[in-house]
Amino acid sequence: MENVAKPWPALWSLVIGFFMILIDSTIVSVANPVIMEGLGADINSVIWVTSAYLLAYAVPLLITGRLGDRFGPKKLYLLGLVVFTLASLWCGLAGNVETLIAARVLQGLGAAIMTPQTMAVITRIFPPDRRGAAMSVWGATAGMATLVGPILGGVLVDGLGWQWIFFINLPVGVVGFILALRNVPALSTHRHRFDIPGVVLSAVGLFLLVFGIQEGETYNWGTIIGPVSVWSLIIAGLVVLAGFVVWQRYNKGEPLLPLGLFRDRNFSLANLGITMVGFTVTAFGLPLIFYYQMVRGLTPTQSALLMVPMALISGGLAPVVGKLVDRINPKYLAAGGLTLMAVALAWNALLMQPGTPILLFLLPSAVLGFANAGIWAPLSTTATRNLPPRQAGAGSGVYNTTRQFGAVLGSAAIAVLIQARLAAELPAGGPAGATGEGMALTGILPEALHSGFSTAMAQSILLPAAVVLAGAAVALFFAKPQPVQHWGAGAPASAKVDAGLDSAG
């Protein structure tokens, strides 16, 4: 741990930018129908507005975590914040869906540069026995962003237009830059050799896998062009990713993915758990928002207001959970939160019928608030508790990569499932055919289609419910954390090194 006199101002300064980039993972969901209308896009194209961001966010995280170790997390964070803010301006000025997707890619790259630095700084400036409280702020920020994103998006879309879900980032980015420049310390750096083959293999494998999954329904799971088929892309992506893992195992230099980190049981399980959380929180919002707006005729703001109980309860409980994480086994909090999330999503699925009183959806929304409070801080604390400072960047890069990997797969999988269920539940040749091209409609659907559309959305939301329930089972296998020693000025240096707390790593 590095000696920083005032770690909390540094944390709060980083939280501003972290909150902003995570909001942009979900804020688009409530604006999707309006973007479809404004840019003349179909459902698959508008889903790529989110998927392109998530993919560009996920792929570079391993290398940007290492770059933070090498050049300093403060420098990398500020660079990423500048890239993200400028890309947000480009997003708001986009005149067609292709330009918007390109701008979202640049936005994702900026987010990828920033994110590992936030977690690495926490790991390095807070001692392990106080890290739970700090990680509860980090985790609550991540959780709140997933909830506040749709709410803020609804207000901005209705009041100012969809472009303002991106323009709002400009003043936030400027304020975040000034505060980080002033309050975040310049931490010591460590030399690293960069694994270029690993970067290429991970990027190519992830892109092939996600593109194949998301475009599968569009091409009826057949040929895309010439000998290239959907399944060949998916299989090629899996093979390349397997090759990436093998390369990391036998790389004699410094691998991009330090497999030794996974010798720690809790680090491995927390990464698996956060992958499932990333999948779920990205996937469940899309069918819910489409149901609210296209069956029930709600405006984006009205749709978002149904999520207010989530945000209020989650935010209110965050400080409580932060104190509990350092005192009790976090597996009970994580498993309970993940189970509650599955229950809430299944409850939503049962309610998603044309005639359900709309206020009933506030109940599962409240359950999601309790669930969300119990997920983020316990998982992040469990993952980072045993990380030595020298590997803080690498470890946080891995953790955030797995979270974003889950988010990318969730976005792609829910797109496929929605299109498949619409094809099965709506009349052939109706407004939503097998390819989903007819989904370039906005507002409420004809009443004859309400039942089938509601059924399709309810069936779709069961996928993230099942995934997060599996995450609850994973959390039950967390090992009980070892007691943390408190290092004073008289503690022997050898003890600090043995515990992985010496700043030299």
RAPEFEN-V320909 format. One record per pair of residues at least 6 apart in sequence whose C-alpha atoms are under 8 Angstrom apart, sorted by the first residue. I is the first residue (numbers start at 0). GAP is how many residues later the second one is. Records with the same first field share a line. If there is no record, write none. Layout:
I = GAP + GAP
//
This chain:
0 = 122 + 123 + 124 + 125 + 126 + 388 + 500 + 501 + 502
1 = 122 + 123 + 185 + 501
2 = 122
3 = 121 + 181
6 = 118 + 119
8 = 174 + 175
9 = 170 + 173 + 174 + 175
10 = 107 + 110 + 111 + 123 + 173
12 = 163 + 166 + 167 + 170 + 171
13 = 104 + 162 + 166 + 170
14 = 103 + 123 + 126
15 = 156 + 160
16 = 64 + 155 + 156 + 159
17 = 96 + 97 + 100 + 123 + 124
18 = 122 + 123 + 126
19 = 125 + 149 + 152
20 = 63 + 90
21 = 120 + 123 + 124
22 = 122 + 123 + 125 + 126
23 = 125
24 = 25 + 28 + 29 + 121 + 124 + 257
25 = 24 + 119 + 120 + 121 + 123 + 124 + 256
26 = 121 + 122 + 123 + 124 + 125 + 126 + 138
27 = 21 + 22 + 121 + 122 + 125 + 137
28 = 21 + 121 + 256 + 257 + 260
29 = 120 + 123 + 124 + 256 + 259 + 270 + 273 + 274
30 = 122 + 123 + 126 + 131 + 269
31 = 14 + 15
32 = 257 + 407 + 408 + 409 + 410
33 = 123 + 128 + 408
34 = 6 + 11 + 127
35 = 6 + 7 + 10 + 404 + 405 + 406
36 = 403 + 404 + 405
38 = 56 + 57 + 58
39 = 56 + 57 + 400
40 = 56 + 399
41 = 394 + 395 + 396 + 397 + 398
42 = 393 + 394 + 396 + 397
43 = 174 + 371 + 392 + 393
44 = 52
45 = 51
46 = 364 + 368
47 = 53
48 = 48 + 51 + 52 + 55
49 = 54 + 361
50 = 357 + 360 + 361
51 = 49 + 50 + 52 + 53 + 56
52 = 48 + 51 + 52 + 53 + 54 + 55
53 = 54 + 350 + 353 + 354
54 = 50 + 53 + 152 + 349 + 350 + 353
55 = 49 + 50 + 51 + 52 + 53 + 56
56 = 48 + 50 + 51 + 52 + 53 + 54 + 55 + 347
57 = 50 + 54 + 342 + 343 + 344 + 346 + 347 + 350
58 = 143 + 144 + 147 + 342
59 = 49 + 52 + 53 + 139 + 143
60 = 51 + 52 + 54 + 55 + 336 + 337 + 339 + 340
61 = 137 + 194 + 195 + 332 + 335 + 336 + 339
62 = 131 + 136 + 193 + 334
63 = 12 + 48 + 49 + 52 + 333
64 = 48 + 51 + 52 + 328 + 329 + 330 + 331 + 332
65 = 126 + 128 + 190 + 327 + 328 + 331
66 = 6 + 9 + 326
67 = 6 + 7 + 8 + 48 + 49 + 121 + 325
68 = 120 + 121 + 122 + 123 + 321 + 322 + 323 + 324 + 325
69 = 119 + 120 + 121 + 122
70 = 118 + 119
71 = 114 + 115 + 116 + 117
72 = 44 + 45 + 47 + 48 + 113 + 114
73 = 43 + 106 + 107 + 110 + 111 + 112 + 113
75 = 37 + 38 + 41
76 = 36 + 37 + 38 + 40 + 41
77 = 36 + 99 + 102 + 103
78 = 31 + 34 + 35
79 = 29 + 30 + 31 + 32 + 33 + 34
80 = 29 + 30 + 33 + 92 + 96
81 = 28 + 91 + 95
82 = 23 + 24 + 26 + 27
83 = 22 + 23 + 24 + 25 + 26 + 27
84 = 22 + 84 + 85 + 88
85 = 84
86 = 16 + 17 + 19 + 20
87 = 15 + 16 + 19 + 78 + 79 + 81 + 82
88 = 77 + 78 + 81
89 = 10 + 13
90 = 8 + 9 + 12 + 13 + 72 + 75
91 = 8 + 70 + 71 + 72 + 73 + 74 + 75
92 = 70
93 = 6 + 9
114 = 285
115 = 277 + 280 + 281 + 284
116 = 276 + 279
118 = 19 + 273 + 274 + 277
119 = 272 + 273 + 275 + 276
120 = 271
121 = 9 + 12 + 13
122 = 8 + 261 + 264 + 266 + 269
123 = 265 + 268
125 = 8
127 = 257 + 356
128 = 197 + 355 + 356 + 357
129 = 196
130 = 195 + 250 + 254
131 = 190 + 191 + 193 + 194 + 245 + 246 + 249
132 = 186 + 189 + 190 + 192 + 193
133 = 188
134 = 187 + 242 + 245 + 246
135 = 182 + 183 + 185 + 186 + 240 + 241 + 242 + 245
136 = 181 + 182 + 185 + 240
137 = 239
138 = 236 + 237 + 238 + 241
139 = 174 + 175 + 178 + 233 + 236 + 237
141 = 234
142 = 171 + 229 + 230 + 233
143 = 167 + 170 + 171
145 = 135
146 = 160 + 161 + 163 + 164
147 = 163
149 = 154 + 157
150 = 150 + 152 + 153 + 154 + 156 + 157
151 = 13 + 152
152 = 9 + 12 + 147 + 148 + 151
153 = 145 + 146 + 147 + 148 + 149 + 150
154 = 145 + 146 + 149
155 = 6 + 8 + 9
156 = 6 + 7 + 8 + 143 + 144
157 = 141 + 142 + 143
189 = 200
191 = 62
192 = 60 + 61
193 = 60 + 61 + 62
194 = 58 + 59 + 60 + 61
197 = 46 + 49 + 50 + 57 + 58
198 = 57
200 = 39 + 40 + 42 + 43
201 = 38 + 39 + 42
203 = 33 + 36
204 = 31 + 32 + 33 + 34 + 35 + 36
205 = 31 + 35
206 = 30
207 = 25 + 26 + 28 + 29
208 = 24 + 25 + 26 + 27 + 28 + 29
209 = 24 + 198 + 199 + 202
210 = 22 + 23 + 201
211 = 18 + 19 + 21 + 22
212 = 17 + 21 + 199 + 200 + 203
213 = 198 + 199 + 201 + 202
214 = 15 + 201
215 = 6 + 14 + 200
216 = 199 + 202 + 203 + 217 + 218
217 = 216 + 217 + 218
218 = 11 + 216
219 = 215
220 = 8 + 9 + 10
221 = 7 + 8 + 9
222 = 6 + 7
223 = 6
247 = 7 + 8 + 9 + 10 + 11
248 = 6 + 10
256 = 137 + 141
257 = 136
260 = 6 + 7 + 134
261 = 6
263 = 122
264 = 213 + 214
265 = 116 + 117 + 212 + 213
266 = 115 + 116 + 117
267 = 115
268 = 205 + 206 + 208 + 209
269 = 109 + 110 + 112 + 113 + 205 + 208
270 = 112 + 127 + 128 + 131 + 132
271 = 130 + 199 + 202
272 = 106 + 198 + 199 + 201 + 202
273 = 105 + 125 + 128 + 129 + 132 + 197
274 = 127 + 128 + 129 + 130 + 131 + 132
275 = 127 + 130 + 191 + 192 + 194 + 195
276 = 126 + 129 + 130 + 191 + 194
277 = 125 + 126 + 127 + 128 + 129 + 132
278 = 124 + 126 + 127 + 128 + 129 + 130 + 131 + 132 + 185 + 188
279 = 126 + 127 + 130 + 184 + 185 + 187 + 188
280 = 126 + 183
281 = 125 + 126 + 128 + 129
282 = 124 + 127 + 128 + 130 + 131 + 178 + 181
283 = 61 + 130 + 177 + 180
285 = 128
286 = 131 + 170 + 171 + 173 + 174
287 = 169 + 173
288 = 14
289 = 167
290 = 61 + 162 + 163 + 166
291 = 6 + 11
292 = 6 + 7 + 10 + 150 + 151
293 = 148 + 149 + 150 + 151
294 = 59 + 149 + 150 + 155 + 158 + 159
295 = 58 + 148
296 = 146 + 147
305 = 53 + 55 + 56 + 59
306 = 55 + 58
307 = 57
308 = 53 + 56 + 57 + 60
309 = 55 + 56 + 57 + 58 + 59 + 60 + 62
310 = 58
311 = 57
312 = 53 + 56 + 57 + 60
313 = 55 + 56 + 57 + 58 + 59
314 = 58
316 = 53 + 56
317 = 55
320 = 52 + 53 + 56
321 = 55
324 = 8 + 52 + 53 + 56
328 = 151 + 152
329 = 48 + 49 + 52
330 = 47 + 144 + 145 + 146 + 147
331 = 143 + 144
332 = 41 + 42 + 45
333 = 40 + 41 + 42 + 44 + 45 + 138 + 141
334 = 40 + 136 + 137 + 138 + 139 + 140 + 141
335 = 35 + 38 + 136
336 = 33 + 34 + 35 + 36 + 37 + 38 + 135
337 = 33 + 34 + 36 + 37 + 130 + 131 + 133 + 134
338 = 32 + 129 + 130 + 133
339 = 27 + 28 + 30 + 31
340 = 26 + 27 + 30 + 31 + 124 + 127 + 128
341 = 122 + 123 + 124 + 126 + 127
342 = 122
343 = 20 + 21 + 23 + 24
344 = 19 + 116 + 117 + 119 + 120
345 = 115 + 116 + 119
346 = 17
347 = 13 + 16 + 110
348 = 108 + 109 + 110 + 112 + 113
349 = 108
350 = 9 + 10
351 = 102 + 103 + 105 + 106
352 = 98 + 101 + 102
353 = 96 + 97 + 100
381 = 99
382 = 16
383 = 8 + 11 + 12
385 = 114
386 = 8 + 113
387 = 111 + 112 + 113 + 114 + 117
388 = 111 + 112 + 113 + 114 + 115 + 116
389 = 113 + 114 + 115
390 = 114
409 = 54
413 = 46 + 49
416 = 43
417 = 38 + 39 + 42
418 = 15 + 16 + 17
419 = 14
420 = 35 + 36 + 38 + 39
421 = 10 + 11 + 12 + 14 + 30 + 31 + 34
422 = 9 + 10 + 11 + 12 + 13
424 = 27 + 28 + 30 + 31
425 = 6 + 7 + 23 + 26 + 27
426 = 6
429 = 8
430 = 7 + 8
431 = 6 + 7
486 = 9
492 = 9
495 = 6
496 = 8
//
